Amino acid sequence: MTSSTPFPTWTRRRFLERLGLIGGSSLVMTAMQSLDLMAGQAGVRPVLTGRPAKSKVLILGAGVSGLVTAYELNKQGYDFRILEARERVGGLAWSVRKGTEHTELNGGDRQICTFDEGHYVNVGPWRIPYSHTGVLNYCRELGVPVQVFLNEAENSYFFYENNAAGVLSNKRIRLREVKADMAGQVNELLLKAVDKNALDLPMTAEDKDRLLRYLVTQGYLDATERTYKAFEMRGHGDPYAMKDLLAGPFTQRLRSVPPVEGTSAAPMFQPVGGMDQFPKGFQRALPPNRLTFNAEVQSVHQDDAGVKVVYLDTKSGKKTEVAADFVVVCMPLSVLSKVDINVSPEMMAAIKATNYSNSAKVGLQMKRRFWEEDDQIFGGHLYSNLPLGEFSYPSYDFFTKKGILLGLYANGPVGDLLDRPVKERIEHVLMHSSKVHPQIRQEFESAYAVWWRKVKYNEGGYAQGAPTSRRQQLSKVDNRIVIGSAATTPHSEPDWQEGAVSAGWQAVASLHERAMRG
Ligand SMILES: Cc1cc2nc3c(=O)[nH]c(=O)nc-3n(C[C@H](O)[C@H](O)[C@H](O)COP(=O)(O)OP(=O)(O)OC[C@H]3O[C@@H](n4cnc5c(N)ncnc54)[C@H](O)[C@@H]3O)c2cc1C
């Protein structure tokens, strides 16, 4: 190499290619793991090479997808700016705490949160499965501490009313009782069958003996009688009959291994102090002058020369036009469909056809953590057919004085609640949850309710799974406009932040490819 030869740009991809030549694939794998380039649920983080001649980009929306886009473009030296309608980052990743306020759309109710200092409820995303390495690697990279989110608590209750669980209806039944009684009784049956050689098992006598001992230990059978009896660890009382447990919805919760995602997945994580700490991590990592708050985008017009965006400063009422080479739209498509934007008819049809969930959450501040003190429930959820969706106990601040219960989490309509005043919605939650926790009325202090359909700048919860053809249309580069919001995700799903990360990565890669073409 002579002094006139420019030093080669050692991109991460090039570095890996060289490592592969020297040390083979295992060395590359190790390096990839440390560089976080391994394909996870969100796919592979894009590695950009080269600097486009025209690199002025406007990112519309500072939710997770917009922040991921900004963070990656910042690393590549793009001249970017985020326009965000709200006064905060995060979009759906919103933690409601003392002083938080919002007014529901169409002249709806106004709420101001009066939770005590330090208490919060995550009204959007609240848990991160261990497999969501896109989100979790960013938490590590951005210095956002995470803690375990307990999706399952052995002491939590089942409660089914209206005869939905046969003779076990209208009773509080503990998860540990169901687990113990089902395993014990199934093992007893199996043990009898194995013992009598009633099953055609390809086993030696020694293996059979080991299996019998396993069934006794695993199901807590009486070692001498080899029968299942109620025992102290399961809780007081007689076992529930297997036929009664099978007749109700109880056994749906019993799986050999927890699923990777969903309401019983484990382990799951949450940022310490609220989900909003995740977007705030990105905010800290970005130059402050790149973020403009209170900037409500009203129109986006592109032509062959560039894109012009008009936004309203919601504080001053002033409208401003900004020009850029490219735009990445990271707003919810429910909102974008009402913005004056010139994209192709196919793209507009795909935007308009994307549905958003009718999600709602209600946080309840309690004077006392009675679920811990009286019921020994630590984290996890109530499993019921009460019209509350998911009712959950906090996985943080254990053994402190007060706490915030998630009184309702629904992703579809709950009767006509959406149309009722907030006060009545809260009364609905208290009325139904007190069937399981009679203490709730006495311990209740204050509540905050979020029905995402009624929240300005979202008008819905998460994008609901788009058919492949629509998602592919949304993922196309429309001349100078790229859509980056979670609805376009090529991996994971839009109802996870991992989907928003994946959508952001896809937008960055497509934008860069487009910008390099000039
Ligand atoms: C109730 C609920 C529970 C969820 N639970 C989980 C969970 O447990 N774990 C998980 O990982 N994910 C969960 N998700 C999914 C997760 O929240 C989303 O996948 C992700 O937050 C979507 O990010 P986004 O950037 O695409 O959109 P958004 O978060 O909606 O961001 C869009 C941004 O655009 C801004 N904007 C809107 N209009 C304008 C405008 N005119 N001008 C400028 N800016 C504008 C908004 O203010 C917002 O900041 C949940 C979602 C919901 C609704």
The ligand as a MOL file (V3000), in Angstrom:
LIG
                    3D

  0  0  0     0  0            999 V3000
M  V30 BEGIN CTAB
M  V30 COUNTS 53 58 0 0 0
M  V30 BEGIN ATOM
M  V30 1 C -51.2730 -2.0540 24.5590 0
M  V30 2 C -50.0030 -2.4880 23.8740 0
M  V30 3 C -49.1960 -3.4320 24.4720 0
M  V30 4 C -47.9980 -3.8030 23.8620 0
M  V30 5 N -47.1900 -4.6830 24.5120 0
M  V30 6 C -45.9510 -4.9260 24.0510 0
M  V30 7 C -45.0170 -5.6270 24.8400 0
M  V30 8 O -45.3160 -6.0620 25.9430 0
M  V30 9 N -43.7600 -5.7880 24.3490 0
M  V30 10 C -43.3730 -5.2750 23.1620 0
M  V30 11 O -42.1980 -5.4340 22.7890 0
M  V30 12 N -44.2520 -4.5920 22.3750 0
M  V30 13 C -45.5170 -4.4070 22.7970 0
M  V30 14 N -46.3970 -3.6530 22.0580 0
M  V30 15 C -46.0260 -3.2600 20.6710 0
M  V30 16 C -45.1190 -2.0210 20.5910 0
M  V30 17 O -45.6290 -1.0210 21.4030 0
M  V30 18 C -45.0230 -1.5360 19.1330 0
M  V30 19 O -44.6010 -2.5750 18.2860 0
M  V30 20 C -44.0230 -0.3840 18.9380 0
M  V30 21 O -44.0020 0.4730 20.0370 0
M  V30 22 C -44.3550 0.3750 17.6580 0
M  V30 23 O -43.4240 1.4120 17.4620 0
M  V30 24 P -43.5640 2.4400 16.2600 0
M  V30 25 O -42.3740 3.3280 16.3060 0
M  V30 26 O -43.8230 1.7240 14.9770 0
M  V30 27 O -44.9150 3.2650 16.5210 0
M  V30 28 P -45.3330 4.3300 17.6350 0
M  V30 29 O -44.8170 3.9170 18.9580 0
M  V30 30 O -46.7990 4.5020 17.5000 0
M  V30 31 O -44.5780 5.6690 17.2290 0
M  V30 32 C -45.0980 6.5620 16.2790 0
M  V30 33 C -44.6410 7.9820 16.5890 0
M  V30 34 O -45.1480 8.8580 15.5800 0
M  V30 35 C -45.5620 10.0630 16.2230 0
M  V30 36 N -46.5390 10.7840 15.3860 0
M  V30 37 C -47.8360 10.4730 15.1680 0
M  V30 38 N -48.4030 11.3770 14.3810 0
M  V30 39 C -47.4570 12.2830 14.0660 0
M  V30 40 C -47.4390 13.4640 13.2820 0
M  V30 41 N -48.5240 13.9120 12.6280 0
M  V30 42 N -46.2740 14.1560 13.1740 0
M  V30 43 C -45.1600 13.7430 13.8150 0
M  V30 44 N -45.1270 12.6250 14.5970 0
M  V30 45 C -46.2610 11.9050 14.7080 0
M  V30 46 C -46.1520 9.5710 17.5280 0
M  V30 47 O -46.2650 10.6210 18.4640 0
M  V30 48 C -45.1720 8.4880 17.9220 0
M  V30 49 O -44.1160 8.9780 18.7070 0
M  V30 50 C -47.6210 -3.2560 22.6130 0
M  V30 51 C -48.4540 -2.3160 22.0000 0
M  V30 52 C -49.6430 -1.9420 22.6150 0
M  V30 53 C -50.5230 -0.9190 21.9730 0
M  V30 END ATOM
M  V30 BEGIN BOND
M  V30 1 1 1 2
M  V30 2 1 2 3
M  V30 3 2 2 52
M  V30 4 2 3 4
M  V30 5 1 4 5
M  V30 6 1 4 50
M  V30 7 2 5 6
M  V30 8 1 6 7
M  V30 9 1 6 13
M  V30 10 2 7 8
M  V30 11 1 7 9
M  V30 12 1 9 10
M  V30 13 2 10 11
M  V30 14 1 10 12
M  V30 15 2 12 13
M  V30 16 1 13 14
M  V30 17 1 14 15
M  V30 18 1 14 50
M  V30 19 1 15 16
M  V30 20 1 16 17
M  V30 21 1 16 18
M  V30 22 1 18 19
M  V30 23 1 18 20
M  V30 24 1 20 21
M  V30 25 1 20 22
M  V30 26 1 22 23
M  V30 27 1 23 24
M  V30 28 2 24 25
M  V30 29 1 24 26
M  V30 30 1 24 27
M  V30 31 1 27 28
M  V30 32 2 28 29
M  V30 33 1 28 30
M  V30 34 1 28 31
M  V30 35 1 31 32
M  V30 36 1 32 33
M  V30 37 1 33 34
M  V30 38 1 33 48
M  V30 39 1 34 35
M  V30 40 1 35 36
M  V30 41 1 35 46
M  V30 42 1 36 37
M  V30 43 1 36 45
M  V30 44 2 37 38
M  V30 45 1 38 39
M  V30 46 1 39 40
M  V30 47 2 39 45
M  V30 48 1 40 41
M  V30 49 2 40 42
M  V30 50 1 42 43
M  V30 51 2 43 44
M  V30 52 1 44 45
M  V30 53 1 46 47
M  V30 54 1 46 48
M  V30 55 1 48 49
M  V30 56 2 50 51
M  V30 57 1 51 52
M  V30 58 1 52 53
M  V30 END BOND
M  V30 END CTAB
M  END
